[in-house]
Amino acid sequence: MNLLIVDDEIVTTQVLEEQLDRALLSIDQIYVAYNTSMARDILQKNKVELILCDIEMPKENGIHFLEWVREQKIQTEVIFLTSHEKFEYAYGAVQNGAANYLLKPIDMNKINQALLRVTEKIAWKQKTEEIREYWKIGKRKMVRYFWTRVLLEPGVQKQGLEEEIKQQGIAEEIQEKYCVVILHFSSGKLNFGKEKEQESVYKFAMENIVAEAFTEKIKMENVICWEENKGTYLGILSELSEKETKERAAQVRNVFEKYFPDVLQIGYISPSVPFYEAGLEKEKIMEYDKTHIYDEGEIKKFMVLLREKEASGHILDEDYILQCLNKGSRVSTLEYLQKTLQHVKQTMHSVEGFRNFQVELTQLVSKYLHDKKENMNSVIRDPIYLKLDMNAVKSEFSMVQWMSWLMNKVFDLTQEERKEKTEKKITDQVIDYIREHYTEDINRNTLSERFHFSPEYIGKMFRKDTGTSLNDYINSLRVEKAKHLLENTNTKVIDIALEVGFDTLPYFSSVFKKYTGVSPAEFRKKE
């Protein structure tokens, strides 16, 4: 415990410093100030638990000094020493929370006893705070365990959960309603090419991001992480309304896109539901997630996705399959079809479901081959196809055999056509486009819409072919253009930033310094 003596009488401070019973009072360090200005400086640089202060001093008295201490919210106890027994002094000391008020001349026995009582009070407050903090940590652990049970053991009934809340004393920590946010990450990408042990660090960072976004006081206990379906999932109990949750989700997506690109595959936001139904909402989302493939990193309202699915009336995602066919993604196509087929079996439980699946896929393939100027007859007249087609609806295994043969045949037929079409690499096309449109808002999603490949695929191919990321390439190009303008024109820096495609001056300056080692203004001066 540290003590500060504030008194303009040097003799008084020397007596106090020498005769205070350090062992009795558990004093580690004694600071001395001869006026309140010195005292302020000491308090701003050091932790002081106890102040022994004179009242009558030049320039500023002790009462005013104590008022400043309280305004600064410095956690310390104050005992006043004074030669004047004035009511206004005593009243001022009490009003500002002084621990005691002692009259001079100095009686070291009384001072030591008064200080002892205050140090005991301080020690008790510290112990109480430690106990409170320990209980807070324990309470957070119990809340996390509770949410783990709710999300990962959804069969637990409302009555059982309410009893658990009561027994654990966490009622104040549980809201009546929450939006359940589920984020699906690709497990293989969480280490970002680093050592495997770094994965836990990235997961912790992600948990902090979502806890800060969706809870009022960064409640890490509201975030649960688990592995399932060859992916990593974060479940968040959002304390915000549906509207606010959706708004925060957009911000979270931007953060992930900037710092963890290509890792978030899809996010779902449930409607606001009672806490005891959070597990059921999570199960609905996970069931949907098993049979749908996303890689654009969006965070969407789950009910909107369901309505889109119902409105389409289709079993298959035609756009996704055509995208895979155009890219020659044989494995991705077959994986998607198998997952969809399993979903058909689980939800429809009928031959009709298999037949609908077969009809949709046949029509889609026929249209695709027609567009590619390939003859569908060469497929459907093959004896092997005829046999597989006849037996396809008899079992899931038979349908998989038919589907696999058909899709492999389609990929084989169109392989040469794809080869000719992609003679000029997608990366070359992307580079040409970036160099023409670098002043615009360009990212993986805009390039995906332009070239009809997934954002993830474009990012991967670009890094593979160039050795750098899309973002780095775009920024380096913009910086080169900015350097030319800085060297050859008198255009303002802010106008140059906007002209080469940066939204704000601070971000432009940060990126420019990253690539050149100096700020734009310093670069212009050097030239």
C-alpha positions, 0 to 999 in steps of 0.5 A: 500500500502506498501513502502520499503526504501533502503538507507545505511545512517541511518539518511536519512532512519529515516527522510524519515520514520518519515516525509513521509505523510502516510495519503496522500500516503495511506501507510499501512506499511514502511519497511527499508533496509540498503543495497540491501541484506536486501532489497531482503530478504524483497521483497521475504517475503512481497508484496511491491508496492513502493520502495524509493531507494538510488543509491550509496551504498556499495557492490551493487548500486541501479541500479543493485538492480533494474535490479534484481527486474525486473529479478524477475518480482516483480511488484513494482514502484521504485523512486531513491534518489542520491547525484550524478547527473550522466548521467549514473545513470539517464540513468540506472534508465530510462532503467530499468523502474524507476518511478522517479529520485530525487537528495539529499539533501532531500526535503520532499515536493518534495518527497511526491509529487513524491510519490503521483504521483506514488501511483496514477499511482499504484492505477490506474493500480490496478483498470484497472487490476480489470476491466480487470479481471471482464471483463474476468470473464464476457466473460467466462460466455458468452462463456459458455452460448454460448456453452450451447446453441450450445450443448443443442439447436442444432437447432440454425443455423450458421447465428444465432450463428455468430450473437450471437458471434458478439453481445457478443464480444467473437469472439476471444474466438471461434475457427473455428473448434473443436472436440466434446468429450462426456463423459457418466457417471453413475449418481448413482456412482458420489458420490462414497458412500459419502454424496449426496452433495459431488457429485457437488465436484466430478463433478467440479473435473472432469470438471477441468480434462477435461478442462486441457486436451482438452483446451490450458488455462484450459477453464472451459467454454468449458465444459458443464454438463447435465443429460440425459438418467439416466446418467450424461454427460460432453461435451467438445469442444476440441481445439486440433486436432483429433490426439491430442484429441485422445492422451489426451483422453487416458490420461484422461481415465487413470486419471479417472480409478485411481481416479474415478474407475467404473464411466466413462461408455463410451466416444466419440470423434467426427471428427473436425467440424466447431463450428456451427456443434458441436451441430449436432455432439453431437446429433448424438453421443447421439442418438447412446448412447441411443441404446448402452450399454458400461461399460468399460470406454473407450473413442473412436472415434465416426466414428470408432464405426459407421464403426464397426456397419456398418461392422457387419451388425447386429442389436444386439450386440451378445457378450454383450447379451451372456455376460449377459446370462452367468452372469444371468443378466436378467434385463440388457438383457431386458433393452438392448433389449428394447433400441435396439428395440426402435432404430430399430423402430426409424431408420427403420420404417418397419416390416422388421426391427422388423422381422430382430430383431426377427430372430437375437434374435431367432438364438442367443438364439438357439445357446446359448441353444445348447451350454448349451445342452438345447433343443430349442424345449421346448421353440418354441413348447410352446403354449404361445410362438407360439401365441406371435411369430405369433403376434410379428411383429404387434407392438412394444408392441407385440414384447416386449411381445414376447421378454420378454417371450422368454428371461425369459424362457431362463434364467429359463432353464439355472439357475440351470446350472449357479448355479453349474458353479458358486459354486466357486465364481468369487472372489475366482477365481480372488484371485487365479489368482492375487496371481499367476500373481501379478507381471504382469500388472493386472487391471479390464480390464485384469481380465475381458478378463480372466474371461469373465465378465465386468470390472464393475461386477468383481470390484463390486463382489470383493469389495462385497466379500472381503470388499476391492477394487481390486487395494488395494488387489493387492497393499497390496499383492505386498507390503507383497512380497516386505517386505519379500524381503527387510527382507531376501535379499540384492536386490536393492529397485528398483529391488524389486519394479520391481520384485513385479509388480511396474513400477517405484520406486516413485510409489512403495515407495508411495504405500509401505509407505501408507501400512506400514507407512515407506519408503522401505529404512526405513523398511529395516533399522528397520529390 
